[in-house]
Amino acid sequence: MKKRLILMFVIAAFVLAFTGMSRAAQWANPELLLSAKQLKGKIGDPGWVILDCRKLKDYAKGHIPGAISIGKQCKKALRDKTSRVWRDTSKYEKLFGKVGISNDSHVVIYGEHIKSDTMKDTSVAFWILEYLGHDKVHVLNGGIDAWLNEGYSQDNKPTILKSKTFKANVVQSRYATTDEMLDIATGRIKGVQVIDARTSKEYKGADQRSLRAGRFPNTTINVSHKDTFDQTKDLETGKMKDNGFLSYERVAGFYKDLDRNKRTIGFCQTGTRSTLTYLELRLLGFKDPANWDESWRVYGSSYNDYPIENEQWFDFNRMRKAEKKIKKLEKKL
């Protein structure tokens, strides 16, 4: 009887291990997403650079041992004041080279999720490095929270690496321009899949963040970036919350009806959230993914030359009334 139980236990363990392996292998490009355990094995390897994309004050309080900081959140440090990439790539060459990243470096990027949802900000750095032609970029699944959940230690001493040489080799197809998107909207370009990574309220025009709100014509699907994270139940509220981890089963379900061989472009309000869409497309093996960097903040701010479905205009009178109410409340206080 004991031998039979042992045999059954061994078989069950094998099945579970095999299932886990097969699930992990379902990503077309699994090397792009590292677990905390995988990252731990890379610490101290001179060919690997760990980039902390959080605010400098958070980095100073505690970071993954050996991780570097570029002084600001990556979404700010790697883009201009309008939240767009620098088209002058020499700026990136200077910055990445100065902090010790070369073309031969494997770069692992991480932020945090539970406190401030910086997973999408982390993906900004991923997309920009891939846009620059760097072919050794990885993301820590779950951010620093995943690291801490494993019980791994942090360091509060800054890591300074020797300067290296970094040369950009821009992959232009990974950058979708507003001109290209206008051609898609008007039907001059066909066969391109467009993913709106904004919330459903933004998609419907109810949440207005530009002069004009509404839907981009010829959008294929609307998938909010937050919906693509794994979900766990909040013990205090009982509600389901995203936990900052990406899994094949959940992510693939949102894009299952799309053709991975077609050009596929993600966008949102500022081109930030849609960089997570880009990362997910790369993980799934889409052949020609891109991020619309200017996104809706440019498209929706045009006067009337860009077509919009279910168009809503910003109500300035309503805003003035709201401001008056706020001023009255302030006087009472």
Residue pairs with C-beta under 8 A, 6 or more apart in sequence:
23 248
23 249
24 30
24 248
26 248
26 249
26 252
27 33
27 248
27 283
27 284
27 285
28 260
28 283
28 284
28 285
29 282
29 283
29 284
29 285
30 283
31 138
32 126
32 137
32 138
32 139
32 279
32 282
32 283
33 138
33 139
33 141
33 246
33 283
34 42
34 108
34 138
34 139
34 140
34 141
35 140
35 141
35 146
36 140
36 141
36 142
36 146
36 147
36 149
36 150
36 152
37 150
39 50
39 64
39 108
39 110
39 140
39 147
40 150
40 152
42 48
42 50
42 106
42 108
43 50
43 64
43 65
43 66
44 66
47 104
47 105
47 106
48 105
48 106
48 107
48 108
49 68
49 99
49 100
49 101
49 105
49 106
49 107
49 108
49 161
50 64
50 66
50 67
50 68
50 107
50 108
50 110
51 67
51 68
51 69
51 70
51 74
51 101
51 107
51 108
51 109
51 110
51 125
52 59
52 63
52 64
52 67
52 68
52 69
52 110
52 111
52 144
53 73
53 74
53 75
53 109
53 110
53 111
53 118
53 121
53 122
53 124
53 125
54 63
54 69
54 73
54 111
54 112
54 118
54 144
55 72
55 73
56 69
56 71
56 72
58 112
59 67
59 69
59 158
60 156
60 158
61 156
62 154
62 155
62 156
63 69
63 144
63 154
63 155
63 156
64 110
64 144
64 147
64 152
64 154
64 155
65 153
65 154
65 155
66 155
66 159
67 110
67 155
67 159
68 99
68 100
68 158
68 159
68 160
68 161
69 158
70 77
70 78
70 95
70 99
71 77
73 111
73 118
73 121
74 109
74 111
74 121
74 122
74 124
74 125
75 83
75 121
75 124
75 125
75 272
77 95
78 85
78 86
78 92
78 95
78 124
78 125
78 128
79 85
79 86
79 124
79 128
80 86
83 270
83 271
83 272
83 297
84 271
84 293
84 294
85 128
85 131
85 175
85 293
86 92
89 132
89 168
89 170
90 168
92 128
92 132
92 166
92 168
93 166
93 167
93 168
96 164
96 166
97 163
97 164
97 165
97 166
98 163
99 161
99 163
100 160
100 161
100 162
100 163
100 164
101 107
101 164
101 166
102 164
102 165
102 166
103 134
103 165
103 166
103 167
104 136
105 136
105 164
106 136
106 138
107 129
107 134
107 136
107 137
107 138
108 138
108 139
108 140
109 122
109 125
109 126
109 129
109 137
109 138
109 139
109 140
110 122
110 139
110 140
110 143
110 144
110 147
111 118
111 119
111 121
111 122
111 143
111 144
112 118
112 119
112 143
112 144
112 145
112 244
113 119
113 142
113 143
113 145
113 229
113 242
113 243
113 244
114 145
114 243
114 244
117 226
117 244
118 143
119 142
119 143
119 229
119 244
119 276
120 225
120 272
120 273
120 275
120 276
121 272
122 139
122 140
122 143
123 139
123 275
123 276
123 278
123 279
124 272
124 275
126 137
126 139
126 275
126 278
126 279
127 174
127 275
127 278
127 279
127 291
129 137
130 137
130 171
130 174
130 278
130 282
131 170
131 171
131 174
131 175
131 291
132 168
132 169
132 170
132 171
133 168
133 169
133 170
133 171
139 279
140 146
140 147
141 245
141 246
142 149
142 243
142 244
142 245
143 244
145 244
146 244
146 245
147 154
148 154
173 263
173 288
173 290
174 278
174 289
174 290
174 291
175 290
175 291
175 293
176 265
176 267
176 290
176 291
176 292
176 293
177 292
177 294
178 292
178 294
178 298
178 299
180 189
180 265
181 194
181 216
181 265
181 267
181 292
181 299
182 306
183 189
184 192
184 194
184 217
184 218
184 265
185 216
185 217
185 218
185 306
185 307
186 217
186 307
187 218
191 262
191 263
192 262
192 263
192 264
192 265
193 220
193 221
193 258
193 259
193 262
193 263
193 264
193 265
194 216
194 218
194 219
194 220
194 264
194 265
194 267
195 219
195 220
195 221
195 222
195 223
195 255
195 264
195 265
195 266
195 267
195 274
195 277
196 202
196 203
196 215
196 216
196 219
196 221
196 222
196 223
196 267
196 268
197 223
197 224
197 225
197 266
197 267
197 268
197 273
197 274
197 276
197 277
198 207
198 222
198 224
198 267
198 268
198 269
198 273
198 296
199 207
199 224
199 226
200 222
200 224
201 207
202 209
202 213
202 269
202 296
203 215
203 219
203 222
204 215
204 310
205 213
205 214
205 215
205 310
205 311
205 312
206 213
206 312
207 213
208 312
208 314
209 269
209 296
209 297
209 300
210 269
210 296
210 297
210 299
210 300
210 301
210 314
211 300
211 301
211 302
211 303
211 313
211 314
212 300
212 301
212 302
212 308
212 311
212 312
212 313
212 314
213 300
213 308
213 311
213 312
213 313
213 314
214 300
214 308
214 309
214 310
214 311
214 312
215 308
215 309
215 310
216 267
216 296
216 299
216 308
216 309
217 307
217 308
217 309
220 258
221 254
221 255
221 257
221 258
223 254
223 255
223 277
224 273
225 268
225 273
225 274
225 276
225 277
226 242
227 242
227 254
228 246
228 250
228 251
228 254
228 276
228 277
228 280
229 242
229 243
229 244
229 245
229 246
229 250
230 242
230 243
230 245
230 246
230 247
230 250
231 240
231 241
231 242
231 243
231 250
232 240
232 241
232 243
233 239
233 240
233 241
234 240
234 241
246 279
246 280
246 283
248 283
251 280
251 283
251 284
252 284
255 280
255 281
255 284
258 264
258 286
260 284
260 285
260 286
260 287
261 287
261 288
262 287
262 288
263 288
263 289
263 290
264 281
264 286
264 288
264 289
264 290
265 289
265 290
265 291
265 292
266 274
266 275
266 277
266 278
266 281
266 289
266 290
266 291
266 292
267 274
267 291
267 292
267 295
267 296
268 274
268 277
268 295
268 296
269 295
269 296
269 297
270 295
270 296
270 297
271 291
271 292
271 293
271 294
271 295
274 291
274 292
274 295
275 291
277 291
278 289
278 290
278 291
281 289
282 289
299 306
299 308
300 306
300 308
